[in-house]
Amino acid sequence: MHAILDRDYFVASAVIPPRSIPEVQALMRLCNEFSMPVWPYSIGRNEGYGGAAPRVPGSIALGLGQHMGRILEPGVTFFDLHEYLQKHDPRNHVRLDVPDLGGGSIIGNAAERGAGKMSPDLHPGNRAWHVFNYGFGPYNDGIFTQSSLGIVVKMGIWLMPNPGGYQAYMITLPSDEALFKALDITRPLRTQMVLQNVPTFRHILLDAAVYGPKSSYSSSEKPLTNEELDKIAAKLNLGRWNFYGVVYSPEPVRKVLWEAIKGAFSTIPGVKFLLSEDHNETKSVLRTRSDTLQGIPSVGELSWTDRLPNGAHLFFSRIAKISEKDAMKQYELTNRRCKEAGIDFIGIFVVGMREMHHIVCIVFNRSSADSRRRAHWLIWTLITNCVAHGWGEYRTHLALMDQIANTYNFNDNAQMKLNEMIKNALDPKGIGAKTPIP
């Protein structure tokens, strides 16, 4: 689903599934002896960013998720832990914080800095290692995410206490301009915890693709026009952009929070407020989100990749401050480049406590060399353009890793030089998650 280059380009020479931590250690010693590059992965569902494929062709792929499935090892998925909580009945007391798609590894998601509020920790010498992050001395855990400095084989996560009540909702926004205003409204509500979940604003085509392929809306292969987008939104009772949220807590508190949320967003003309029971048809994203936001994992939303024949996808994921001005600039640039590539713009704005993730979903036909070429040109160009505005990516596909790394070049590549010093000390033969030398 992520083959932007030829499908046999990012290919492993062998796949080895260790059964225990000592076997991982033994395999790493053996590979180090023969200077064999290693690419560890958990379940291999790194959707939109390359899956389980190694960055360097010919690497040994270390499949940690096949046999290492104890709590909490790389083989444990969000579905696995959710089912465990259901079986042993602590779900009445605690909930699992899950991302949009629940089929991936919890450790893999955290190590890639994916969505969710997991708390990875690497201090097993302390019996409270999973409840207190730091231990004694420097806090080194961060160097083991998105790096080749070690293999994470065990992790602790924090579950959420049962909030005592729950209500999912959706706010539909009628235009791009409404989205920009909504982002400015969202920022203070999020920092004040009136908005309790991570606010997600989804473009109409992302939701429409869950209901059916592009061919069900248009016979044209060209990017859809604004008029066509509005027709699709009206047909599905959605907005040009759609915000999915949830209110947690007992009913009296929920009522107060919900009134505050409605009052703030009602200042935008044309917005609509829907609860989960108002949009409960089979393919409703709100219905799926109603489950996801209370800790029930799902893979249903991935059906949006079927909007094109032989559907494949890339994610272009950048960070910016939460502001109407930055959102307008990013959207204008991205939308324009998508049209130049002959690809429909599909995007998500995800608002954190202090930052905004703008994720562009690039869908292409993996069986078409021309479609792959245009998708590759688009993401390469967007990276180059965004550097000029000071917008950096936080996660990327295998084929773009070198380009992204080279954009973080402040102060004569000071960060890269520091990383290389640590890498040379911990992995002098450079076998771990091997990457090309620029």
C-alpha positions as CSV (number, residue, x, y, z in Angstrom):
1,M,0.0,0.0,0.0
2,H,3.0,2.3,0.2
3,A,5.0,1.3,-2.9
4,I,5.9,4.7,-4.4
5,L,9.0,3.2,-6.0
6,D,9.2,-0.2,-7.7
7,R,7.7,-2.8,-5.3
8,D,11.0,-4.8,-5.1
9,Y,13.1,-1.7,-4.2
10,F,12.8,-1.7,-0.4
11,V,13.2,-5.4,0.1
12,A,14.8,-7.5,2.9
13,S,17.4,-10.2,2.3
14,A,15.8,-12.3,5.1
15,V,13.2,-12.0,7.8
16,I,14.0,-13.3,11.3
17,P,11.3,-13.5,14.0
18,P,13.0,-13.7,17.5
19,R,11.0,-15.3,20.3
20,S,12.6,-13.5,23.3
21,I,14.8,-10.6,24.4
22,P,18.0,-12.9,24.6
23,E,17.4,-14.0,21.0
24,V,17.2,-10.4,19.9
25,Q,20.5,-9.8,21.7
26,A,22.1,-12.9,20.2
27,L,21.0,-11.9,16.7
28,M,22.3,-8.4,17.0
29,R,25.7,-9.8,18.2
30,L,25.8,-12.1,15.1
31,C,24.8,-9.4,12.7
32,N,27.4,-7.1,14.3
33,E,30.1,-9.7,13.8
34,F,29.3,-9.9,10.0
35,S,28.5,-6.2,9.6
36,M,25.0,-7.1,8.4
37,P,22.5,-4.2,8.4
38,V,19.4,-4.8,10.5
39,W,15.9,-3.3,10.2
40,P,13.7,-4.0,13.3
41,Y,9.9,-3.7,13.1
42,S,7.0,-4.7,15.3
43,I,3.8,-5.7,13.4
44,G,4.7,-3.9,10.1
45,R,1.6,-1.7,9.9
46,N,3.4,1.6,9.6
47,E,0.6,2.8,7.3
48,G,1.5,5.5,4.8
49,Y,5.1,5.5,5.7
50,G,6.5,2.3,4.3
51,G,5.1,-0.6,6.3
52,A,7.7,-3.2,7.4
53,A,10.1,-2.6,4.5
54,P,13.8,-1.8,5.3
55,R,15.2,1.6,4.5
56,V,18.3,-0.1,2.9
57,P,17.5,-3.0,0.5
58,G,19.1,-6.2,1.5
59,S,18.9,-5.6,5.3
60,I,17.9,-8.4,7.6
61,A,14.4,-7.6,8.8
62,L,13.9,-8.4,12.5
63,G,10.2,-9.2,12.9
64,L,9.7,-8.6,16.6
65,G,6.0,-8.8,16.5
66,Q,5.5,-12.4,15.3
67,H,6.4,-14.2,18.6
68,M,7.0,-11.5,21.2
69,G,3.5,-10.9,22.3
70,R,3.7,-10.6,26.1
71,I,2.5,-7.4,27.9
72,L,4.0,-5.1,26.8
73,E,6.3,-6.4,24.0
74,P,6.4,-5.4,20.3
75,G,3.8,-8.0,19.1
76,V,1.0,-6.5,21.3
77,T,-1.5,-4.5,19.1
78,F,-4.2,-2.1,20.3
79,F,-6.7,-4.8,19.5
80,D,-4.8,-7.3,21.7
81,L,-4.7,-5.1,24.7
82,H,-8.3,-4.0,24.3
83,E,-9.4,-7.6,24.2
84,Y,-7.3,-8.3,27.3
85,L,-9.0,-5.5,29.1
86,Q,-12.4,-6.8,28.1
87,K,-11.7,-10.4,29.1
88,H,-10.4,-9.5,32.5
89,D,-13.0,-6.8,33.1
90,P,-10.8,-3.8,34.1
91,R,-12.4,-1.9,31.2
92,N,-15.1,-0.8,33.7
93,H,-12.2,1.1,35.4
94,V,-9.6,1.9,32.8
95,R,-9.6,2.6,29.0
96,L,-6.9,2.2,26.3
97,D,-6.0,5.3,24.3
98,V,-6.1,4.1,20.7
99,P,-5.1,5.8,17.4
100,D,-7.3,5.9,14.3
101,L,-6.2,2.4,13.2
102,G,-5.9,-0.3,15.9
103,G,-4.1,-3.0,14.1
104,G,-0.6,-1.8,14.7
105,S,1.9,-2.4,17.5
106,I,1.6,-0.2,20.6
107,I,5.4,-0.1,21.0
108,G,5.8,0.5,17.2
109,N,3.3,3.4,17.3
110,A,4.9,5.0,20.3
111,A,8.5,4.7,18.9
112,E,7.3,6.3,15.6
113,R,5.7,9.2,17.6
114,G,2.3,8.2,16.4
115,A,-1.1,9.3,17.7
116,G,-2.1,8.4,21.2
117,K,-0.8,9.4,24.6
118,M,1.4,6.4,25.4
119,S,4.2,6.8,27.9
120,P,7.1,4.7,26.8
121,D,9.8,4.2,29.5
122,L,13.0,2.3,29.6
123,H,14.0,1.9,33.3
124,P,13.2,-1.7,34.2
125,G,15.6,-1.5,37.2
126,N,13.0,0.5,39.1
127,R,9.9,-1.4,40.1
128,A,7.9,1.8,39.4
129,W,9.5,2.2,36.0
130,H,6.1,2.3,34.2
131,V,4.5,4.9,36.4
132,F,7.4,7.4,36.8
133,N,9.1,8.3,33.6
134,Y,12.4,9.5,34.8
135,G,14.3,7.5,37.3
136,F,17.7,8.9,38.2
137,G,20.1,10.8,36.0
138,P,19.6,12.1,32.4
139,Y,16.3,11.2,30.7
140,N,17.5,9.2,27.6
141,D,14.4,7.6,26.4
142,G,13.8,10.1,23.6
143,I,16.9,8.9,21.6
144,F,15.2,5.5,21.1
145,T,12.2,6.9,19.1
146,Q,12.7,7.4,15.4
147,S,16.3,6.3,15.7
148,S,18.7,3.5,15.0
149,L,20.3,3.6,18.5
150,G,18.6,0.6,20.0
151,I,15.7,-1.9,19.7
152,V,12.8,-1.3,22.1
153,V,11.5,-4.7,23.3
154,K,9.5,-3.7,26.3
155,M,7.4,-0.6,27.3
156,G,4.9,0.6,29.9
157,I,1.9,2.6,28.9
158,W,-0.6,4.5,31.0
159,L,-4.3,3.6,30.7
160,M,-7.1,6.1,31.1
161,P,-9.4,5.9,34.1
162,N,-13.1,5.5,33.3
163,P,-14.3,9.1,33.1
164,G,-17.8,8.3,34.3
165,G,-19.5,9.3,31.1
166,Y,-19.0,9.9,27.4
167,Q,-20.5,11.7,24.4
168,A,-19.0,11.7,20.9
169,Y,-19.9,14.6,18.6
170,M,-19.1,16.2,15.2
171,I,-19.0,19.8,14.2
172,T,-19.4,20.4,10.4
173,L,-17.7,23.4,8.9
174,P,-19.1,24.7,5.5
175,S,-16.0,26.1,3.9
176,D,-12.2,26.4,4.0
177,E,-12.6,29.9,5.6
178,A,-14.7,28.3,8.4
179,L,-11.9,25.9,9.1
180,F,-9.3,28.6,9.5
181,K,-11.6,30.4,12.0
182,A,-12.2,27.2,13.8
183,L,-8.5,26.6,14.4
184,D,-8.1,29.9,16.2
185,I,-11.2,29.0,18.3
186,T,-9.7,25.6,19.1
187,R,-6.4,26.7,20.4
188,P,-7.6,28.3,23.8
189,L,-10.3,25.6,24.2
190,R,-7.6,22.9,23.9
191,T,-5.1,24.5,26.3
192,Q,-7.9,25.0,28.8
193,M,-8.9,21.3,28.4
194,V,-12.5,22.3,27.4
195,L,-11.7,20.2,24.4
196,Q,-10.6,16.9,26.1
197,N,-9.5,14.8,23.1
198,V,-7.0,15.7,20.3
199,P,-9.1,17.8,17.9
200,T,-9.1,16.4,14.4
201,F,-10.4,18.4,11.4
202,R,-10.9,16.1,8.3
203,H,-11.4,17.2,4.7
204,I,-14.6,16.1,3.1
205,L,-12.9,13.8,0.6
206,L,-11.4,11.8,3.4
207,D,-14.8,11.0,4.9
208,A,-16.4,10.6,1.5
209,A,-13.8,8.0,0.5
210,V,-15.0,5.8,3.4
211,Y,-18.5,5.8,1.9
212,G,-17.3,5.0,-1.6
213,P,-14.6,5.4,-4.3
214,K,-14.1,8.5,-6.3
215,S,-15.9,7.0,-9.3
216,S,-19.1,7.0,-7.2
217,Y,-19.0,10.8,-7.1
218,S,-17.4,11.8,-10.4
219,S,-16.5,10.2,-13.8
220,S,-13.5,12.6,-14.1
221,E,-10.0,11.6,-13.2
222,K,-9.1,15.3,-12.6
223,P,-9.1,16.9,-9.2
224,L,-12.6,17.7,-8.0
225,T,-13.8,21.3,-8.1
226,N,-15.2,23.3,-5.2
227,E,-18.7,22.9,-6.6
228,E,-18.3,19.1,-6.7
229,L,-16.9,19.1,-3.1
230,D,-19.9,21.0,-1.9
231,K,-22.3,18.6,-3.7
232,I,-20.6,15.6,-2.0
233,A,-20.8,17.3,1.4
234,A,-24.5,18.0,1.0
235,K,-25.2,14.4,-0.2
236,L,-23.5,13.0,2.9
237,N,-24.8,15.6,5.4
238,L,-21.2,16.6,6.1
239,G,-19.2,19.9,5.9
240,R,-16.3,20.8,3.7
241,W,-14.3,20.1,6.9
242,N,-15.5,17.9,9.8
243,F,-14.3,18.1,13.4
244,Y,-14.7,15.0,15.6
245,G,-14.6,15.3,19.3
246,V,-15.8,13.8,22.6
247,V,-16.8,15.0,26.0
248,Y,-15.7,12.9,28.9
249,S,-17.0,13.1,32.5
250,P,-20.3,12.6,34.4
251,E,-23.4,14.1,32.8
252,P,-23.6,17.4,34.7
253,V,-20.0,18.2,33.7
254,R,-20.6,17.0,30.2
255,K,-23.5,19.4,29.8
256,V,-21.4,22.4,30.9
257,L,-18.5,21.5,28.6
258,W,-20.8,20.8,25.6
259,E,-22.5,24.2,26.0
260,A,-19.1,25.9,26.1
261,I,-18.0,24.1,23.0
262,K,-21.2,24.9,21.1
263,G,-21.1,28.5,22.2
264,A,-17.6,29.0,20.9
265,F,-18.1,27.4,17.5
266,S,-21.5,28.9,17.0
267,T,-19.7,32.2,16.1
268,I,-18.9,30.6,12.8
269,P,-21.8,31.0,10.3
270,G,-23.1,27.7,8.9
271,V,-21.7,25.2,11.4
272,K,-23.8,22.2,12.5
273,F,-23.5,20.2,15.6
274,L,-24.2,16.4,15.5
275,L,-24.1,13.7,18.2
276,S,-23.2,10.1,17.4
277,E,-26.8,9.0,17.3
278,D,-27.5,11.6,14.6
279,H,-25.0,10.0,12.1
280,N,-25.1,6.3,12.8
281,E,-25.3,4.7,9.3
282,T,-23.0,1.8,8.8
283,K,-20.1,3.7,7.2
284,S,-20.4,6.8,9.4
285,V,-17.0,8.0,10.5
286,L,-18.7,9.6,13.5
287,R,-19.9,6.2,14.5
288,T,-16.4,4.7,14.1
289,R,-14.9,7.7,16.0
290,S,-17.5,7.2,18.8
291,D,-15.8,3.8,19.4
292,T,-12.2,4.9,18.9
293,L,-12.5,7.8,21.3
294,Q,-13.6,5.5,24.1
295,G,-10.8,3.1,23.5
296,I,-12.3,0.6,21.1
297,P,-9.8,0.0,18.3
298,S,-10.9,-0.2,14.6
299,V,-9.4,-0.4,11.1
300,G,-12.6,0.7,9.3
301,E,-11.4,4.1,8.3
302,L,-8.6,2.6,6.2
303,S,-11.2,1.9,3.5
304,W,-10.6,5.5,2.2
305,T,-7.5,4.2,0.4
306,D,-9.9,2.4,-1.9
307,R,-11.0,5.7,-3.5
308,L,-8.8,4.9,-6.5
309,P,-8.2,1.5,-8.2
310,N,-5.2,-0.4,-6.7
311,G,-5.3,2.3,-4.0
312,A,-2.0,3.2,-2.2
313,H,-1.1,6.1,0.0
314,L,1.6,8.3,1.4
315,F,1.3,10.7,4.4
316,F,3.0,14.1,4.3
317,S,3.1,15.1,7.9
318,R,4.3,18.5,9.0
319,I,4.2,20.6,12.1
320,A,3.3,24.3,12.6
321,K,1.9,26.6,15.3
322,I,-1.8,26.7,15.7
323,S,-2.9,29.8,13.9
324,E,-5.4,30.8,11.2
325,K,-2.5,32.4,9.2
326,D,-0.3,29.3,9.2
327,A,-3.2,27.0,8.3
328,M,-4.2,29.3,5.4
329,K,-0.6,29.3,4.0
330,Q,-0.2,25.5,4.4
331,Y,-3.6,24.7,2.8
332,E,-3.1,27.1,-0.1
333,L,0.4,25.7,-0.9
334,T,-0.6,22.1,-0.5
335,N,-3.9,22.4,-2.5
336,R,-2.1,24.2,-5.3
337,R,0.7,21.6,-5.6
338,C,-1.9,18.8,-5.5
339,K,-3.7,20.3,-8.4
340,E,-0.4,20.6,-10.3
341,A,0.2,16.9,-9.7
342,G,-3.4,16.0,-10.8
343,I,-4.2,14.6,-7.4
344,D,-7.1,15.5,-5.2
345,F,-6.2,17.3,-2.0
346,I,-7.2,15.2,1.1
347,G,-5.9,16.5,4.4
348,I,-6.3,16.5,8.2
349,F,-5.5,19.2,10.7
350,V,-4.7,17.7,14.1
351,V,-4.4,20.2,17.0
352,G,-2.2,19.3,19.9
353,M,-1.7,21.3,23.1
354,R,0.8,23.8,21.5
355,E,1.2,22.6,17.9
356,M,-0.7,21.7,14.8
357,H,-0.1,18.6,12.7
358,H,-1.2,19.1,9.0
359,I,-1.3,15.6,7.4
360,V,-1.8,15.4,3.7
361,C,-3.1,12.0,2.5
362,I,-1.7,11.4,-1.0
363,V,-3.7,8.6,-2.6
364,F,-2.4,7.0,-5.8
365,N,-2.7,3.9,-8.0
366,R,0.2,1.7,-7.1
367,S,-0.2,-0.3,-10.4
368,S,0.4,2.9,-12.5
369,A,3.9,4.1,-13.0
370,D,2.5,7.6,-13.9
371,S,0.4,7.7,-10.8
372,R,3.4,6.7,-8.6
373,R,5.6,9.3,-10.3
374,R,3.1,12.1,-9.7
375,A,2.7,11.1,-6.1
376,H,6.5,11.1,-5.6
377,W,6.9,14.4,-7.3
378,L,4.2,15.9,-5.1
379,I,5.6,14.8,-1.7
380,W,9.1,15.7,-2.8
381,T,8.0,19.2,-3.9
382,L,6.0,19.8,-0.7
383,I,9.0,19.0,1.5
384,T,11.1,21.4,-0.5
385,N,8.5,24.2,-0.4
386,C,7.8,23.8,3.3
387,V,11.4,24.2,4.3
388,A,11.3,27.8,3.0
389,H,8.4,28.5,5.4
390,G,10.1,26.8,8.4
391,W,7.6,23.9,8.5
392,G,9.3,20.6,9.3
393,E,8.0,17.1,9.1
394,Y,7.7,14.8,12.1
395,R,7.4,11.4,10.3
396,T,7.9,10.3,6.7
397,H,8.0,7.4,4.2
398,L,11.2,5.4,3.6
399,A,11.9,7.0,0.3
400,L,11.9,10.5,1.8
401,M,13.9,9.9,5.0
402,D,17.2,11.4,3.7
403,Q,15.5,14.4,2.3
404,I,13.7,15.1,5.6
405,A,16.8,14.6,7.7
406,N,18.7,17.1,5.6
407,T,16.2,19.8,6.2
408,Y,17.0,19.8,9.9
409,N,20.3,21.4,9.2
410,F,20.4,24.4,11.6
411,N,23.8,25.6,12.8
412,D,25.9,23.7,10.3
413,N,24.0,20.4,10.8
414,A,24.7,20.5,14.6
415,Q,21.9,18.0,15.3
416,M,23.1,15.5,12.7
417,K,26.7,15.7,14.0
418,L,25.5,15.0,17.6
419,N,23.4,12.1,16.4
420,E,26.4,10.7,14.5
421,M,28.6,10.9,17.6
422,I,26.0,8.9,19.6
423,K,25.5,6.5,16.8
424,N,29.2,5.8,16.4
425,A,29.5,5.2,20.1
426,L,26.6,2.8,20.4
427,D,26.8,1.1,17.0
428,P,30.3,1.5,15.6
429,K,29.6,-0.8,12.7
430,G,26.4,1.0,11.8
431,I,24.2,-2.1,11.5
432,G,21.2,-1.0,13.5
433,A,18.3,0.2,11.3
434,K,20.9,0.9,8.6
435,T,20.5,4.1,6.6
436,P,22.5,5.3,3.6
437,I,25.4,7.6,4.1
438,P,24.6,11.0,2.4
